[in-house]
């Protein structure tokens, strides 16, 4: 399906690019939390591969791609080494990293949904796993770092919603047998653009109606 848009080699390169930027975000959080080199590597690997591992285990694609393709495992190590030695410089280009992270989010929600469907799941389950592929690594990263996951924090810009929209577009196209290279690209770009707009304008999900709680959540 997505092979109509990308050759296997290009698809593989895009996967590695997404893994790399997700690993960068995990390694940077480890530096901010004052983790040692092992902690930096662990957080980079977990962030980069967690969503894909979860998806592959659920759909029975075993052993997962992370364990059959050495590039999937080594790419987060490269990102961790880069952050370990050059984290001040990486911090300065955080905006650029966020843009690539948004691109990875868009790509992974589409590829995750497509792969789940190819393994026989229904449309709804496939879309859910597509979202899990895109956001799962970030959730695991925050849990390992003892942080409230950004996915459920009201003071964070929308992250899951763009992935949900991208996965829903894929599911809709699958339902009507309209998933082509063009519609796949549309889903990727839509999720990517929504994430960029959320970061630019600080779009956030609403909290409970008539919320009376006086609890304040830290913004860092």
Secondary structure, 3 states (H helix, E strand, C coil): CHHHCCCHHHHHHHHHHHHHHHHHHHHHHHHHCCCCHHHHHHHHHHHHHHHHHHHHHHHCCCCCHHHHCHHHHHHHHHHHHHHHHHHHHHHHCHHHHHHHHHHHHHHHHHHHHHHHHHCCCCHHHHHHHHHHHHHHHHHHHHHHCCCCCHHHCCCCCCCHHHHHHHHHHHHHHHHCCCCCHHHHHHHHHHHHHHHHHHHHHCCCCCCCCCCCCCCCCCCC
